[in-house]
C-alpha cells in the first residue's frame, strides 16, 4: 500500500509491516489513523539513533489505551521510503524537531 506523507512523498506500507503493527491489541483499529498521522502530523522529529528515520506524531483521544500520541516510524532513503512500525505512546521522544503543526 502506498501512503502520502505531509510533504507529498510516497511511503510504502507493506502487508508484512501492517500485519505486525496490527498484531498489537491497542493498534488493532488504528489503520486509518496511521494514514492520517503520516499525512497530517502534529509534530515530526528525526530519530536520535538513525538520521534516515523520521517519527511522525498525532494525538488521539479515547484509543483502546486512553489518550495517546500515535507515532509512525518511517525510513527515508534516496529512492525509497517505508513504514517501519507504528505505536501509541504517552509522550513524544526527543530528537531534532523537523516540522510542527501551527
Secondary structure by P-SEA (a helix, b strand, c coil): cccccccbbbbbbcaaaaaaaaccccccccaaaaaaaaacccbbbcccccccbbbbbbbbccccccbbbbbbbbbbcccbbbbccccccccccccccccccc
